[in-house]
Amino acid sequence: MQQELSAELLCSIANTYGTPLYVYNADKITAQFRNLQSAFVNSNTRFFYACKSLTNINILKHILSIGCSIDCSSVNEAHLALHVGFKPENVLYTSNGIDFTEIEEALGLGININIDSLSNLEKFGKKYGHSYPVGIRLRPNIMAGGNLKISTGHSNSKFGIPIEQVDEILQLVQEHQIFIRGLHIHTGSEIKDVSVFMKVAEVFFDLVPHFPELEFLDLGGGFKVAYKERDHLTDIAVLGKEIEKFLGNLEMKHQKKFQCWFEPGKYLVSESGYLIAKVNVLKTSQDTVFAGVNTGLNHLIRPMMYDAFHRIANISNPEGEIKTYTVTGNICETDTFGTDRHLHEVREGDFLAIYNAGAYGFEMSSNYNARYKPAEVLVLDGKASLIRKRDEFSDLLRNQITVL
């Protein structure tokens, strides 16, 4: 199975559909999911694609077709999941600082729900009591993730109910007879160390006796993917074995089987994606050669927002002499994609591919500077198909109301 698209194919797609352009390789998504299934084959584990990373309905349909469930961060994402054919029991919605009406709406859809505040847990208990099973999102005070902006389990994080408030949780559960079906903890993204997940498992191990109706334990996502050649990744095989042991120990202690849930997002789609840009202009300043491209932070904000590294390659001159460039965008802000990158000689009009752009790329894009959002293309079994057309001028005016 081909997992990385060739420079020739990417150039051909760029010539056909124009640039800037997002391209996704469906085969890579499938391969990543099969890796997870293989690593956890001996444990009772379910995977929910964290669709906040990429919600194009064709990606969601592909995720559905390979047998993966789906995790949603808003009720609108849940509506998208149901729209493409996911069954409610395979949809997970984890709320975060939302109005209680959104939880009510999610309940009306019949999906799995995690509640992340004492306030909404109390409202839920008063209205629904034991009638609808829910999960609780906890904050374990564990520092994890690539940097603070993507770390969600530390003691200053807004996410989840602080673990030190467990007595208040239990009081609400008992008072309103709430059916707690699951416990959820997500500590962050780009977690390299398997021991982080096992620290979460230890927290769960101590909490299980307090929730007699418990069925699943959700360890969130955050599996590390490769951005550089020698990047240290999450050892999925080791994690699978550790989870198998953990679930075995739980069953032995409580004489009851539990299921483990994970929510991979970036792990499934990041490496499948490419942002293809055309070089508009070359500009020399002292020792720096800027390669200015026809995209910017309005299309891929991760390098600017998270200091994320994305590999860049000149796919239209792959045999050129290696030279040093700083690749910058065309937005009226500092939007540098890569500093002092060693690329095959870059010429105006060349296509540059920005790799690992499948997660939080198009999904976080905007029309800043009144620029159009790019088109999206999906490659499945070697065939490229347009799955979102490029914005037009009418898209900039859509939903605006003229009153003057």
Secondary structure, 3 states (H helix, E strand, C coil): CCCCCCHHHHHHHHHHHCCCEEEEEHHHHHHHHHHHHHHCCCCCEEEEEEHHHCCCHHHHHHHHHCCCEEEECCHHHHHHHHHHCCCHHHEEEECCCCCHHHHHHHHHHCCEEEECCHHHHHHHHHHHCCCCCEEEEEECCCCCCCCHHHECCCCCCCCCEEHHHHHHHHHHHHHHCCCEEEEECCCECCECCHHHHHHHHHHHHHHHHHCCCCCEEECCCCECCCCCCCCCCCCHHHHHHHHHHHHHHHHHHHCCCCEEEECCCHHHHHHHEEEEEEEEEEEEECCEEEEEECCCCCCCCHHHHCCCCCCEEECCCCCCCEEEEEEECCCCCCCEEEEEEEEECCCCCCEEEEECCCCCCHHHCCCHHHCCCCEEEEEECCEEEEEECCCCHHHHHCCCCCCC
